[in-house]
Amino acid sequence: MHRLDKLTSGLLLISKSQAVATKFQKELLNHTIEKVYIARVVGKFPNDELKVNKPIYCVSKKLGRYDVCEDDEKEKQSKEAKDAYTVFKKIWYDELTDTSLIECK
């Protein structure tokens, strides 16, 4: 199952000037800023990087739940999916809880 089902927390950036705020906004829109998330997942994540290039769509705004579209363009359009490319990398594995800490870019 390819489901993202937890709300993410983040960082709030506040600019002291309009010029810096505008520059930052442009960098976000042009994808020149890289977002990095840390997640804990059940099981032993592979040692190799995992690259996923599939569109995602919102299943429930209330729950913050997202899912992955198949490669069908009709499905992508009907669900208003957004293109997504993510690289997953294992940081650490805990044998006691059988969970992995992973980096998601």
MODELLER restraints for C-alpha pairs under 7 A, 6 or more apart:
rsr = mdl.restraints
at = mdl.atoms
rsr.add(forms.Gaussian(group=physical.xy_distance, feature=features.Distance(at['CA:2:A'], at['CA:67:A']), mean=6.23, stdev=0.5))
rsr.add(forms.Gaussian(group=physical.xy_distance, feature=features.Distance(at['CA:2:A'], at['CA:68:A']), mean=6.10, stdev=0.5))
rsr.add(forms.Gaussian(group=physical.xy_distance, feature=features.Distance(at['CA:3:A'], at['CA:66:A']), mean=6.00, stdev=0.5))
rsr.add(forms.Gaussian(group=physical.xy_distance, feature=features.Distance(at['CA:3:A'], at['CA:67:A']), mean=4.74, stdev=0.5))
rsr.add(forms.Gaussian(group=physical.xy_distance, feature=features.Distance(at['CA:3:A'], at['CA:68:A']), mean=6.83, stdev=0.5))
rsr.add(forms.Gaussian(group=physical.xy_distance, feature=features.Distance(at['CA:4:A'], at['CA:65:A']), mean=5.77, stdev=0.5))
rsr.add(forms.Gaussian(group=physical.xy_distance, feature=features.Distance(at['CA:4:A'], at['CA:66:A']), mean=5.06, stdev=0.5))
rsr.add(forms.Gaussian(group=physical.xy_distance, feature=features.Distance(at['CA:4:A'], at['CA:67:A']), mean=6.14, stdev=0.5))
rsr.add(forms.Gaussian(group=physical.xy_distance, feature=features.Distance(at['CA:5:A'], at['CA:64:A']), mean=6.23, stdev=0.5))
rsr.add(forms.Gaussian(group=physical.xy_distance, feature=features.Distance(at['CA:5:A'], at['CA:65:A']), mean=4.29, stdev=0.5))
rsr.add(forms.Gaussian(group=physical.xy_distance, feature=features.Distance(at['CA:5:A'], at['CA:66:A']), mean=6.22, stdev=0.5))
rsr.add(forms.Gaussian(group=physical.xy_distance, feature=features.Distance(at['CA:6:A'], at['CA:64:A']), mean=6.12, stdev=0.5))
rsr.add(forms.Gaussian(group=physical.xy_distance, feature=features.Distance(at['CA:6:A'], at['CA:65:A']), mean=6.50, stdev=0.5))
rsr.add(forms.Gaussian(group=physical.xy_distance, feature=features.Distance(at['CA:7:A'], at['CA:64:A']), mean=5.21, stdev=0.5))
rsr.add(forms.Gaussian(group=physical.xy_distance, feature=features.Distance(at['CA:15:A'], at['CA:21:A']), mean=5.49, stdev=0.5))
rsr.add(forms.Gaussian(group=physical.xy_distance, feature=features.Distance(at['CA:27:A'], at['CA:33:A']), mean=5.92, stdev=0.5))
rsr.add(forms.Gaussian(group=physical.xy_distance, feature=features.Distance(at['CA:34:A'], at['CA:105:A']), mean=7.00, stdev=0.5))
rsr.add(forms.Gaussian(group=physical.xy_distance, feature=features.Distance(at['CA:35:A'], at['CA:105:A']), mean=5.84, stdev=0.5))
rsr.add(forms.Gaussian(group=physical.xy_distance, feature=features.Distance(at['CA:36:A'], at['CA:103:A']), mean=6.86, stdev=0.5))
rsr.add(forms.Gaussian(group=physical.xy_distance, feature=features.Distance(at['CA:36:A'], at['CA:104:A']), mean=5.65, stdev=0.5))
rsr.add(forms.Gaussian(group=physical.xy_distance, feature=features.Distance(at['CA:36:A'], at['CA:105:A']), mean=4.62, stdev=0.5))
rsr.add(forms.Gaussian(group=physical.xy_distance, feature=features.Distance(at['CA:37:A'], at['CA:103:A']), mean=5.86, stdev=0.5))
rsr.add(forms.Gaussian(group=physical.xy_distance, feature=features.Distance(at['CA:37:A'], at['CA:104:A']), mean=5.01, stdev=0.5))
rsr.add(forms.Gaussian(group=physical.xy_distance, feature=features.Distance(at['CA:37:A'], at['CA:105:A']), mean=6.46, stdev=0.5))
rsr.add(forms.Gaussian(group=physical.xy_distance, feature=features.Distance(at['CA:38:A'], at['CA:102:A']), mean=5.74, stdev=0.5))
rsr.add(forms.Gaussian(group=physical.xy_distance, feature=features.Distance(at['CA:38:A'], at['CA:103:A']), mean=4.76, stdev=0.5))
rsr.add(forms.Gaussian(group=physical.xy_distance, feature=features.Distance(at['CA:38:A'], at['CA:104:A']), mean=6.13, stdev=0.5))
rsr.add(forms.Gaussian(group=physical.xy_distance, feature=features.Distance(at['CA:39:A'], at['CA:101:A']), mean=5.75, stdev=0.5))
rsr.add(forms.Gaussian(group=physical.xy_distance, feature=features.Distance(at['CA:39:A'], at['CA:102:A']), mean=5.33, stdev=0.5))
rsr.add(forms.Gaussian(group=physical.xy_distance, feature=features.Distance(at['CA:39:A'], at['CA:103:A']), mean=6.52, stdev=0.5))
rsr.add(forms.Gaussian(group=physical.xy_distance, feature=features.Distance(at['CA:40:A'], at['CA:99:A']), mean=6.52, stdev=0.5))
rsr.add(forms.Gaussian(group=physical.xy_distance, feature=features.Distance(at['CA:40:A'], at['CA:100:A']), mean=5.57, stdev=0.5))
rsr.add(forms.Gaussian(group=physical.xy_distance, feature=features.Distance(at['CA:40:A'], at['CA:101:A']), mean=4.52, stdev=0.5))
rsr.add(forms.Gaussian(group=physical.xy_distance, feature=features.Distance(at['CA:40:A'], at['CA:102:A']), mean=6.24, stdev=0.5))
rsr.add(forms.Gaussian(group=physical.xy_distance, feature=features.Distance(at['CA:41:A'], at['CA:99:A']), mean=5.48, stdev=0.5))
rsr.add(forms.Gaussian(group=physical.xy_distance, feature=features.Distance(at['CA:41:A'], at['CA:100:A']), mean=5.32, stdev=0.5))
rsr.add(forms.Gaussian(group=physical.xy_distance, feature=features.Distance(at['CA:41:A'], at['CA:101:A']), mean=6.52, stdev=0.5))
rsr.add(forms.Gaussian(group=physical.xy_distance, feature=features.Distance(at['CA:42:A'], at['CA:98:A']), mean=6.18, stdev=0.5))
rsr.add(forms.Gaussian(group=physical.xy_distance, feature=features.Distance(at['CA:42:A'], at['CA:99:A']), mean=4.43, stdev=0.5))
rsr.add(forms.Gaussian(group=physical.xy_distance, feature=features.Distance(at['CA:42:A'], at['CA:100:A']), mean=6.37, stdev=0.5))
rsr.add(forms.Gaussian(group=physical.xy_distance, feature=features.Distance(at['CA:43:A'], at['CA:98:A']), mean=5.07, stdev=0.5))
rsr.add(forms.Gaussian(group=physical.xy_distance, feature=features.Distance(at['CA:43:A'], at['CA:99:A']), mean=4.88, stdev=0.5))
rsr.add(forms.Gaussian(group=physical.xy_distance, feature=features.Distance(at['CA:43:A'], at['CA:100:A']), mean=6.25, stdev=0.5))
rsr.add(forms.Gaussian(group=physical.xy_distance, feature=features.Distance(at['CA:44:A'], at['CA:93:A']), mean=6.30, stdev=0.5))
rsr.add(forms.Gaussian(group=physical.xy_distance, feature=features.Distance(at['CA:44:A'], at['CA:98:A']), mean=6.52, stdev=0.5))
rsr.add(forms.Gaussian(group=physical.xy_distance, feature=features.Distance(at['CA:44:A'], at['CA:99:A']), mean=6.24, stdev=0.5))
rsr.add(forms.Gaussian(group=physical.xy_distance, feature=features.Distance(at['CA:44:A'], at['CA:100:A']), mean=5.74, stdev=0.5))
rsr.add(forms.Gaussian(group=physical.xy_distance, feature=features.Distance(at['CA:45:A'], at['CA:90:A']), mean=6.14, stdev=0.5))
rsr.add(forms.Gaussian(group=physical.xy_distance, feature=features.Distance(at['CA:45:A'], at['CA:100:A']), mean=5.94, stdev=0.5))
rsr.add(forms.Gaussian(group=physical.xy_distance, feature=features.Distance(at['CA:46:A'], at['CA:90:A']), mean=6.87, stdev=0.5))
rsr.add(forms.Gaussian(group=physical.xy_distance, feature=features.Distance(at['CA:47:A'], at['CA:90:A']), mean=6.10, stdev=0.5))
rsr.add(forms.Gaussian(group=physical.xy_distance, feature=features.Distance(at['CA:48:A'], at['CA:89:A']), mean=6.98, stdev=0.5))
rsr.add(forms.Gaussian(group=physical.xy_distance, feature=features.Distance(at['CA:49:A'], at['CA:87:A']), mean=6.67, stdev=0.5))
rsr.add(forms.Gaussian(group=physical.xy_distance, feature=features.Distance(at['CA:49:A'], at['CA:88:A']), mean=5.65, stdev=0.5))
rsr.add(forms.Gaussian(group=physical.xy_distance, feature=features.Distance(at['CA:49:A'], at['CA:89:A']), mean=4.85, stdev=0.5))
rsr.add(forms.Gaussian(group=physical.xy_distance, feature=features.Distance(at['CA:50:A'], at['CA:87:A']), mean=5.72, stdev=0.5))
rsr.add(forms.Gaussian(group=physical.xy_distance, feature=features.Distance(at['CA:50:A'], at['CA:88:A']), mean=5.02, stdev=0.5))
rsr.add(forms.Gaussian(group=physical.xy_distance, feature=features.Distance(at['CA:50:A'], at['CA:89:A']), mean=6.58, stdev=0.5))
rsr.add(forms.Gaussian(group=physical.xy_distance, feature=features.Distance(at['CA:51:A'], at['CA:86:A']), mean=5.85, stdev=0.5))
rsr.add(forms.Gaussian(group=physical.xy_distance, feature=features.Distance(at['CA:51:A'], at['CA:87:A']), mean=4.50, stdev=0.5))
rsr.add(forms.Gaussian(group=physical.xy_distance, feature=features.Distance(at['CA:51:A'], at['CA:88:A']), mean=6.32, stdev=0.5))
rsr.add(forms.Gaussian(group=physical.xy_distance, feature=features.Distance(at['CA:52:A'], at['CA:85:A']), mean=5.65, stdev=0.5))
rsr.add(forms.Gaussian(group=physical.xy_distance, feature=features.Distance(at['CA:52:A'], at['CA:86:A']), mean=5.31, stdev=0.5))
rsr.add(forms.Gaussian(group=physical.xy_distance, feature=features.Distance(at['CA:52:A'], at['CA:87:A']), mean=6.43, stdev=0.5))
rsr.add(forms.Gaussian(group=physical.xy_distance, feature=features.Distance(at['CA:53:A'], at['CA:84:A']), mean=5.85, stdev=0.5))
rsr.add(forms.Gaussian(group=physical.xy_distance, feature=features.Distance(at['CA:53:A'], at['CA:85:A']), mean=4.31, stdev=0.5))
rsr.add(forms.Gaussian(group=physical.xy_distance, feature=features.Distance(at['CA:53:A'], at['CA:86:A']), mean=6.54, stdev=0.5))
rsr.add(forms.Gaussian(group=physical.xy_distance, feature=features.Distance(at['CA:54:A'], at['CA:68:A']), mean=6.55, stdev=0.5))
rsr.add(forms.Gaussian(group=physical.xy_distance, feature=features.Distance(at['CA:54:A'], at['CA:69:A']), mean=6.55, stdev=0.5))
rsr.add(forms.Gaussian(group=physical.xy_distance, feature=features.Distance(at['CA:54:A'], at['CA:83:A']), mean=6.36, stdev=0.5))
rsr.add(forms.Gaussian(group=physical.xy_distance, feature=features.Distance(at['CA:54:A'], at['CA:84:A']), mean=5.59, stdev=0.5))
rsr.add(forms.Gaussian(group=physical.xy_distance, feature=features.Distance(at['CA:54:A'], at['CA:85:A']), mean=6.50, stdev=0.5))
rsr.add(forms.Gaussian(group=physical.xy_distance, feature=features.Distance(at['CA:55:A'], at['CA:68:A']), mean=5.98, stdev=0.5))
rsr.add(forms.Gaussian(group=physical.xy_distance, feature=features.Distance(at['CA:55:A'], at['CA:69:A']), mean=5.51, stdev=0.5))
rsr.add(forms.Gaussian(group=physical.xy_distance, feature=features.Distance(at['CA:55:A'], at['CA:76:A']), mean=6.98, stdev=0.5))
rsr.add(forms.Gaussian(group=physical.xy_distance, feature=features.Distance(at['CA:55:A'], at['CA:81:A']), mean=5.74, stdev=0.5))
rsr.add(forms.Gaussian(group=physical.xy_distance, feature=features.Distance(at['CA:55:A'], at['CA:82:A']), mean=5.23, stdev=0.5))
rsr.add(forms.Gaussian(group=physical.xy_distance, feature=features.Distance(at['CA:55:A'], at['CA:83:A']), mean=4.19, stdev=0.5))
rsr.add(forms.Gaussian(group=physical.xy_distance, feature=features.Distance(at['CA:55:A'], at['CA:84:A']), mean=5.06, stdev=0.5))
rsr.add(forms.Gaussian(group=physical.xy_distance, feature=features.Distance(at['CA:56:A'], at['CA:66:A']), mean=6.56, stdev=0.5))
rsr.add(forms.Gaussian(group=physical.xy_distance, feature=features.Distance(at['CA:56:A'], at['CA:67:A']), mean=5.56, stdev=0.5))
rsr.add(forms.Gaussian(group=physical.xy_distance, feature=features.Distance(at['CA:56:A'], at['CA:68:A']), mean=4.46, stdev=0.5))
rsr.add(forms.Gaussian(group=physical.xy_distance, feature=features.Distance(at['CA:56:A'], at['CA:69:A']), mean=5.72, stdev=0.5))
rsr.add(forms.Gaussian(group=physical.xy_distance, feature=features.Distance(at['CA:56:A'], at['CA:81:A']), mean=5.19, stdev=0.5))
rsr.add(forms.Gaussian(group=physical.xy_distance, feature=features.Distance(at['CA:56:A'], at['CA:82:A']), mean=5.54, stdev=0.5))
rsr.add(forms.Gaussian(group=physical.xy_distance, feature=features.Distance(at['CA:56:A'], at['CA:83:A']), mean=6.54, stdev=0.5))
rsr.add(forms.Gaussian(group=physical.xy_distance, feature=features.Distance(at['CA:56:A'], at['CA:84:A']), mean=6.45, stdev=0.5))
rsr.add(forms.Gaussian(group=physical.xy_distance, feature=features.Distance(at['CA:57:A'], at['CA:66:A']), mean=5.55, stdev=0.5))
rsr.add(forms.Gaussian(group=physical.xy_distance, feature=features.Distance(at['CA:57:A'], at['CA:67:A']), mean=5.65, stdev=0.5))
rsr.add(forms.Gaussian(group=physical.xy_distance, feature=features.Distance(at['CA:57:A'], at['CA:68:A']), mean=6.51, stdev=0.5))
rsr.add(forms.Gaussian(group=physical.xy_distance, feature=features.Distance(at['CA:57:A'], at['CA:79:A']), mean=6.26, stdev=0.5))
rsr.add(forms.Gaussian(group=physical.xy_distance, feature=features.Distance(at['CA:57:A'], at['CA:80:A']), mean=6.48, stdev=0.5))
rsr.add(forms.Gaussian(group=physical.xy_distance, feature=features.Distance(at['CA:57:A'], at['CA:81:A']), mean=4.33, stdev=0.5))
rsr.add(forms.Gaussian(group=physical.xy_distance, feature=features.Distance(at['CA:57:A'], at['CA:82:A']), mean=6.40, stdev=0.5))
rsr.add(forms.Gaussian(group=physical.xy_distance, feature=features.Distance(at['CA:58:A'], at['CA:65:A']), mean=6.07, stdev=0.5))
rsr.add(forms.Gaussian(group=physical.xy_distance, feature=features.Distance(at['CA:58:A'], at['CA:66:A']), mean=4.45, stdev=0.5))
rsr.add(forms.Gaussian(group=physical.xy_distance, feature=features.Distance(at['CA:58:A'], at['CA:67:A']), mean=6.55, stdev=0.5))
rsr.add(forms.Gaussian(group=physical.xy_distance, feature=features.Distance(at['CA:59:A'], at['CA:65:A']), mean=5.43, stdev=0.5))
rsr.add(forms.Gaussian(group=physical.xy_distance, feature=features.Distance(at['CA:59:A'], at['CA:66:A']), mean=5.18, stdev=0.5))
rsr.add(forms.Gaussian(group=physical.xy_distance, feature=features.Distance(at['CA:59:A'], at['CA:67:A']), mean=6.50, stdev=0.5))
rsr.add(forms.Gaussian(group=physical.xy_distance, feature=features.Distance(at['CA:69:A'], at['CA:75:A']), mean=6.89, stdev=0.5))
rsr.add(forms.Gaussian(group=physical.xy_distance, feature=features.Distance(at['CA:69:A'], at['CA:76:A']), mean=6.24, stdev=0.5))
rsr.add(forms.Gaussian(group=physical.xy_distance, feature=features.Distance(at['CA:86:A'], at['CA:104:A']), mean=6.43, stdev=0.5))
rsr.add(forms.Gaussian(group=physical.xy_distance, feature=features.Distance(at['CA:86:A'], at['CA:105:A']), mean=5.42, stdev=0.5))
rsr.add(forms.Gaussian(group=physical.xy_distance, feature=features.Distance(at['CA:87:A'], at['CA:104:A']), mean=5.71, stdev=0.5))
rsr.add(forms.Gaussian(group=physical.xy_distance, feature=features.Distance(at['CA:87:A'], at['CA:105:A']), mean=5.20, stdev=0.5))
rsr.add(forms.Gaussian(group=physical.xy_distance, feature=features.Distance(at['CA:88:A'], at['CA:102:A']), mean=6.54, stdev=0.5))
rsr.add(forms.Gaussian(group=physical.xy_distance, feature=features.Distance(at['CA:88:A'], at['CA:103:A']), mean=5.66, stdev=0.5))
rsr.add(forms.Gaussian(group=physical.xy_distance, feature=features.Distance(at['CA:88:A'], at['CA:104:A']), mean=4.67, stdev=0.5))
rsr.add(forms.Gaussian(group=physical.xy_distance, feature=features.Distance(at['CA:88:A'], at['CA:105:A']), mean=6.62, stdev=0.5))
rsr.add(forms.Gaussian(group=physical.xy_distance, feature=features.Distance(at['CA:89:A'], at['CA:102:A']), mean=5.48, stdev=0.5))
rsr.add(forms.Gaussian(group=physical.xy_distance, feature=features.Distance(at['CA:89:A'], at['CA:103:A']), mean=5.18, stdev=0.5))
rsr.add(forms.Gaussian(group=physical.xy_distance, feature=features.Distance(at['CA:89:A'], at['CA:104:A']), mean=6.67, stdev=0.5))
rsr.add(forms.Gaussian(group=physical.xy_distance, feature=features.Distance(at['CA:90:A'], at['CA:100:A']), mean=6.86, stdev=0.5))
rsr.add(forms.Gaussian(group=physical.xy_distance, feature=features.Distance(at['CA:90:A'], at['CA:101:A']), mean=6.16, stdev=0.5))
rsr.add(forms.Gaussian(group=physical.xy_distance, feature=features.Distance(at['CA:90:A'], at['CA:102:A']), mean=4.41, stdev=0.5))
rsr.add(forms.Gaussian(group=physical.xy_distance, feature=features.Distance(at['CA:90:A'], at['CA:103:A']), mean=6.36, stdev=0.5))
rsr.add(forms.Gaussian(group=physical.xy_distance, feature=features.Distance(at['CA:91:A'], at['CA:101:A']), mean=5.50, stdev=0.5))
rsr.add(forms.Gaussian(group=physical.xy_distance, feature=features.Distance(at['CA:91:A'], at['CA:102:A']), mean=5.19, stdev=0.5))
rsr.add(forms.Gaussian(group=physical.xy_distance, feature=features.Distance(at['CA:91:A'], at['CA:103:A']), mean=6.60, stdev=0.5))
rsr.add(forms.Gaussian(group=physical.xy_distance, feature=features.Distance(at['CA:92:A'], at['CA:100:A']), mean=5.69, stdev=0.5))
rsr.add(forms.Gaussian(group=physical.xy_distance, feature=features.Distance(at['CA:92:A'], at['CA:101:A']), mean=5.15, stdev=0.5))
rsr.add(forms.Gaussian(group=physical.xy_distance, feature=features.Distance(at['CA:93:A'], at['CA:99:A']), mean=5.96, stdev=0.5))
rsr.add(forms.Gaussian(group=physical.xy_distance, feature=features.Distance(at['CA:93:A'], at['CA:100:A']), mean=4.31, stdev=0.5))
rsr.add(forms.Gaussian(group=physical.xy_distance, feature=features.Distance(at['CA:93:A'], at['CA:101:A']), mean=6.28, stdev=0.5))
rsr.add(forms.Gaussian(group=physical.xy_distance, feature=features.Distance(at['CA:94:A'], at['CA:100:A']), mean=6.19, stdev=0.5))
